[in-house]
Every structure is written in C-alpha cells, then in structure tokens.
C-alpha cells in the first residue's frame, strides 16, 4: 500500500470525491483523513490555536498542554463527524444521493466502510479524545472535567437530536467559540477570562455562519427528510439574512475588542477579508440558491452554493484572525 502524501494534503484542504476502488488504494492515514472530513476538522485546530495564542500572550502557555488539548479537540471533532455519518445513514437521511454524498464521500452510503468499521473508527477516536481530556483534567483540575463533559454531550448528541430540532447552528457557535477557545484558555491558564470568551465569538460565528450556508443549501432536502435545522424552521430568506448578520458581527466584535484595548489595532488585518464578503458573499446571499448549476459556476463545486462561499470567507477570516493574533501577541507580550 503506497503512502500518498498528496492525498493527505487534498483531504485536509477539500473534501475529495472518490469511489470504492480509489478508497481501497488509500493508505490508513488518508482513509482516516477522508472518513473524518479533515478539511472541516481544521476548524478545531484553528480554535485551539486561538486559545493557545491568547494564553501565550498572557504568559500562561505550556507547549505540551496545548499539544494534548489540540489533539483531544481534533479527535473529538473526528468522532463527531463519524457519528454524524453513522446516525444519518441508519436513519435513512443520506439515502438516495442525498446532499451529504454530493459534497464528499459518505463512507457508509457509498460502501467504502461497513457500519462496524466506522463505529470502530469512532470508538478509537473517542477513546483518544477522552484520554486527552482526562489527562488534562488530572493536570488542571477545577472546571476542566465539567468542560470536557459539556464537549462530550455535544459530540454525542449534535447529530441527534440537536441538529434535528434547530439547535445545531447554536451548538457549533458554542463549541468552536466559547467552549474550545474559552475552555482551552482555561485549561492552559487555570483561569476563566470573559474577555477571552468574547474574543472567541468571531471565530465561533464564522463556523456557525458556514453551517447556516450548508443548511440553506439543503433546506428542501432537510424538510423532506424531517430534519428541522434552523434555516428549515425560520425559512430560506430569513436564514440568508441571518447568515449575513452572523458574518458582519465577526467584524463588529473585533472592533469592540480593539475599542476596549483587549486587542491592539493590528487586529484590523481581518478587514482584508471584507472585499470577499462584499463582492462575493453579499451578492450571493441576496438571492435564493439556483435550482441548476449556472454555466459560469465551477462544476466540481456544485451543488455547494452558500456553504462554498461561506467556507471560503470563514477560512480567510480565520487565517487573518490568527495572523493578527500572532502579531498582537508579540506586541503585547514582548514589546508594549
């Protein structure tokens, strides 16, 4: 079995489409990266990095603690993605070339893995995540174990019932914002900092807005399958406007944190993502998703529409947020 580094990179940057023969040729690492949707797991690494930089800025950073924290968060996210596919498959949600199959391989629906194999993957990832969490709880104590318990609740119950009752979008905001960043800072520092929690809001909103786009794209399919996401509950047009507000709030919160001097003005670098928001996101979200792929729209991106644009913006905003935070940390920790 040949190790394919290029597939590792591809799986981290996009969600590759492949068939059973291509799957069988993959090495174990590549299979894990594809099955767990590692392109989305990058979001957990980003949240952990934000927590680490904020702790470093306040002289609370310990490398091994951050590594264990990041590993645990990544494994927990991988577990959630696997369980998501398992539950949706067993409930018949992904049957019949459902939207999930069209933006990346659903291991069970496409016959790439058996249910037993997928549950084995999920169990291993879950045990590794739990081991990291228990180790950190023993080291840090305090609220670490309760925070871990909250995270486990979301991992186990996001797919069902939270996603089915309009709480999935709120869950993603809480997990990738306050829980991962605010909680991660707590594990690293031993203190709960409400300004750090506020600083977690922009990236938490970025993740939630991306999920909003995904759920708008498949709103009709979700309704037919009885999946009551928030866009399915409030309607397509209000959902589009809500997603735009969530993205705009990302910039507003950064400005607030600069105004109270929690951040230095260097964090204005996130404004470099604004042209994409204005020129791409806003025009797209002003109109319903087309029923058919427009001629000038990339064939390999369809049927992704709002989620594709939202994901690009979230990635740009997240990278710029990290860049600004690196410079902000250097300034506040060693220069100012």
C-alpha positions in Angstrom: 0.0 0.0 0.0 1.6 3.3 -1.2 1.6 6.3 1.1 0.0 9.2 -0.8 1.1 12.5 0.7 -0.7 14.4 -2.0 -4.0 12.8 -0.9 -3.3 13.8 2.7 -2.9 17.4 1.6 -6.0 17.2 -0.6 -8.1 15.7 2.2 -7.1 18.5 4.5 -7.9 21.3 2.1 -11.0 19.9 0.3 -13.4 17.0 0.7 -12.3 14.7 -2.2 -14.8 12.7 -4.1 -13.7 9.1 -4.7 -15.1 5.7 -5.5 -14.6 2.3 -3.8 -11.6 1.4 -5.9 -9.9 4.7 -5.2 -10.7 4.2 -1.5 -9.2 0.7 -1.4 -5.9 2.1 -2.7 -5.6 4.7 0.1 -3.2 4.3 2.9 -4.6 4.2 6.5 -3.9 7.9 7.2 -5.5 9.0 4.0 -8.6 6.9 4.8 -8.8 8.5 8.3 -8.5 12.0 6.8 -11.2 11.3 4.2 -13.6 9.5 6.5 -13.4 12.1 9.3 -13.8 15.0 6.8 -10.5 16.5 8.0 -11.0 19.6 5.8 -13.6 20.6 8.4 -11.5 19.4 11.3 -9.1 22.2 10.5 -11.6 24.4 12.3 -10.9 22.7 15.6 -7.2 23.2 15.1 -7.9 26.9 14.4 -9.9 27.2 17.7 -7.1 25.5 19.6 -4.5 27.8 18.1 -6.5 30.9 19.0 -6.8 29.6 22.6 -3.0 28.9 22.6 -2.1 32.4 21.3 -4.3 34.1 23.9 -2.7 32.1 26.6 0.8 32.8 25.3 0.0 36.5 25.2 -0.9 36.3 28.9 2.2 34.2 29.8 0.1 31.1 30.5 1.3 28.9 27.6 2.8 25.4 28.1 3.6 23.6 24.9 2.8 20.0 26.0 -0.6 21.1 27.5 -1.5 22.8 24.2 -0.5 19.8 22.2 -2.6 17.4 24.3 -5.5 19.9 24.2 -5.3 20.3 20.4 -5.1 16.5 19.9 -8.1 16.0 22.1 -10.2 18.6 20.3 -9.2 17.2 16.9 -10.1 13.6 17.9 -13.4 14.8 19.4 -14.3 16.5 16.2 -13.3 13.4 14.2 -15.6 11.3 16.4 -18.5 13.7 15.9 -18.1 13.6 12.1 -18.1 9.8 12.1 -21.1 9.5 14.4 -22.9 12.1 12.3 -22.5 9.9 9.2 -23.5 6.8 11.1 -26.6 8.2 12.6 -27.8 9.9 9.4 -27.1 6.7 7.5 -29.0 4.5 9.9 -31.9 6.9 10.0 -32.1 7.0 6.2 -31.1 10.7 5.9 -28.3 10.0 3.5 -30.1 7.5 1.3 -30.6 8.2 -2.4 -27.7 10.5 -3.3 -28.6 13.0 -0.5 -26.7 16.3 -0.3 -24.1 14.7 2.0 -22.9 12.4 -0.8 -22.6 15.3 -3.2 -20.1 17.3 -1.3 -17.9 14.5 -0.2 -17.9 10.7 0.2 -20.3 9.3 2.8 -18.4 6.2 3.8 -21.5 4.1 4.6 -23.7 5.3 1.8 -21.0 4.6 -0.8 -20.0 1.3 0.7 -16.5 2.4 1.5 -16.8 1.2 5.1 -19.0 -1.2 7.0 -21.0 0.1 9.9 -18.8 -2.0 12.2 -15.6 -0.5 10.8 -17.0 3.1 11.0 -18.0 2.6 14.6 -14.6 1.1 15.3 -13.0 4.3 13.9 -15.4 6.4 16.0 -14.7 4.4 19.2 -10.9 4.7 18.7 -11.1 8.5 18.1 -13.5 8.9 21.0 -11.2 7.0 23.4 -8.2 9.1 22.3 -10.2 12.3 22.9 -11.4 11.1 26.3 -7.9 10.1 27.3 -6.6 13.5 26.4 -9.4 15.1 28.3 -8.9 13.0 31.4 -5.2 13.7 31.4 -5.9 17.5 31.2 -8.5 17.2 34.0 -6.0 15.5 36.3 -3.4 18.1 35.4 -5.5 21.2 35.7 -8.5 20.2 37.8 -11.1 22.8 38.5 -13.6 23.2 35.7 -11.7 21.1 33.2 -13.8 17.9 33.8 -17.1 19.7 33.6 -16.0 21.5 30.4 -15.0 18.1 29.0 -18.4 16.7 29.9 -20.1 19.5 28.0 -17.9 18.8 25.0 -18.8 15.1 25.2 -22.5 15.9 25.3 -22.2 17.9 22.1 -20.2 15.2 20.4 -22.7 12.5 21.2 -25.9 14.5 20.7 -25.2 17.1 18.0 -26.4 14.8 15.2 -29.4 13.7 17.1 -31.4 15.3 18.5 -29.8 18.8 18.5 -29.4 19.1 14.7 -33.0 17.9 14.2 -34.6 20.5 16.5 -32.9 23.7 15.3 -30.1 23.7 17.8 -27.2 22.6 15.5 -26.2 26.1 14.5 -26.1 27.3 18.1 -24.2 24.3 19.1 -21.4 24.9 16.5 -21.1 28.5 17.7 -20.8 27.4 21.4 -18.4 24.6 20.6 -15.9 26.3 18.3 -16.2 29.6 20.1 -16.6 29.8 23.9 -16.1 26.1 24.6 -12.9 25.4 22.6 -11.3 28.8 22.8 -12.6 30.0 26.2 -12.3 26.5 27.7 -9.0 25.9 26.0 -7.7 29.1 27.6 -8.9 27.9 30.9 -7.1 24.6 30.6 -3.9 26.4 29.7 -4.1 29.2 32.3 -6.3 27.9 35.1 -8.5 31.0 34.9 -11.7 31.8 33.2 -11.5 35.1 31.3 -14.7 36.7 29.9 -12.7 38.9 27.5 -11.3 35.7 26.1 -14.8 34.3 25.7 -15.8 37.5 23.8 -12.6 37.1 21.7 -13.9 33.6 20.8 -17.1 34.9 19.4 -15.8 36.0 15.9 -14.5 32.6 15.0 -17.5 30.8 16.6 -19.7 33.0 14.4 -17.6 32.1 11.4 -18.2 28.4 11.9 -21.9 28.9 12.6 -22.3 31.0 9.5 -20.7 28.3 7.4 -23.1 25.7 8.8 -26.0 28.1 8.1 -24.9 28.2 4.4 -24.8 24.4 4.3 -28.3 24.1 5.8 -29.7 26.7 3.5 -28.3 24.8 0.5 -30.1 21.6 1.6 -33.1 23.2 3.2 -35.7 21.5 0.9 -34.0 18.1 1.3 -33.9 18.5 5.1 -37.6 19.3 5.2 -38.4 16.3 3.1 -36.3 14.1 5.5 -37.8 15.6 8.6 -34.5 17.3 9.7 -35.6 20.6 11.3 -32.4 22.7 11.1 -32.8 26.4 12.0 -33.0 27.5 8.3 -35.7 24.9 7.8 -37.6 26.3 10.7 -37.3 30.1 10.0 -37.4 29.8 6.2 -34.9 30.3 3.4 -35.0 34.1 3.1 -34.7 34.9 6.9 -31.9 32.3 7.0 -29.9 34.0 4.3 -30.2 37.3 6.1 -29.3 35.7 9.4 -26.1 34.3 7.9 -25.1 37.7 6.6 -25.7 39.2 10.0 -23.6 36.5 11.7 -20.7 37.3 9.3 -21.0 41.0 9.8 -20.9 40.5 13.6 -17.5 38.9 13.3 -16.0 42.2 12.3 -18.1 44.1 14.8 -16.8 42.1 17.7 -13.2 42.5 16.6 -13.8 46.3 16.5 -15.3 46.2 20.0 -12.3 44.3 21.4 -10.0 46.9 19.8 -12.0 49.7 21.3 -11.7 48.2 24.9 -8.0 47.7 24.2 -8.1 43.9 24.6 -6.7 43.7 21.1 -4.3 46.2 19.5 -5.3 47.8 16.2 -3.2 45.3 14.4 -6.3 43.0 14.5 -7.8 45.2 11.9 -6.0 42.9 9.5 -9.2 40.8 9.4 -10.6 43.6 7.3 -8.6 42.1 4.4 -11.4 39.5 4.2 -14.0 42.3 3.8 -13.6 42.6 0.0 -14.6 39.0 -0.4 -17.5 39.4 1.9 -18.7 42.5 0.0 -18.1 41.3 -3.6 -18.9 37.6 -3.2 -20.9 36.7 -0.1 -23.3 39.6 0.0 -24.4 39.4 -3.7 -24.8 35.6 -3.4 -26.9 35.8 -0.2 -29.2 38.4 -1.6 -30.9 35.7 -3.8 -32.2 32.2 -3.4 -30.0 29.3 -4.4 -30.5 28.4 -8.1 -32.1 25.1 -8.9 -29.5 24.3 -11.6 -25.8 25.0 -11.7 -25.1 28.3 -13.5 -22.9 28.0 -16.6 -20.1 30.1 -15.0 -20.1 28.2 -11.7 -17.4 25.5 -11.2 -18.8 22.0 -11.9 -16.7 20.5 -9.2 -18.2 22.9 -6.6 -21.8 22.2 -7.4 -24.2 21.6 -5.6 -22.4 23.6 -2.9 -23.5 27.2 -3.1 -23.9 29.3 0.1 -21.7 26.9 2.1 -18.9 27.0 -0.5 -18.8 30.8 -0.4 -19.2 30.9 3.4 -16.5 28.3 3.8 -14.0 30.4 1.8 -14.9 33.5 3.8 -14.6 31.7 7.1 -11.2 30.3 6.1 -9.9 33.7 5.0 -11.3 35.4 8.1 -9.9 32.6 10.4 -6.4 32.8 8.9 -6.3 36.6 9.1 -7.6 36.4 12.6 -4.8 34.1 13.5 -2.2 36.3 11.7 -3.4 39.3 13.6 -3.4 37.5 16.8 0.2 36.3 16.3 1.3 39.9 15.8 -0.9 41.1 18.6 0.6 38.5 20.9 4.2 39.6 20.0 3.3 43.2 20.6 1.5 42.8 23.9 3.8 40.0 25.3 7.2 41.3 24.4 7.1 44.9 23.0 4.4 47.1 24.5 
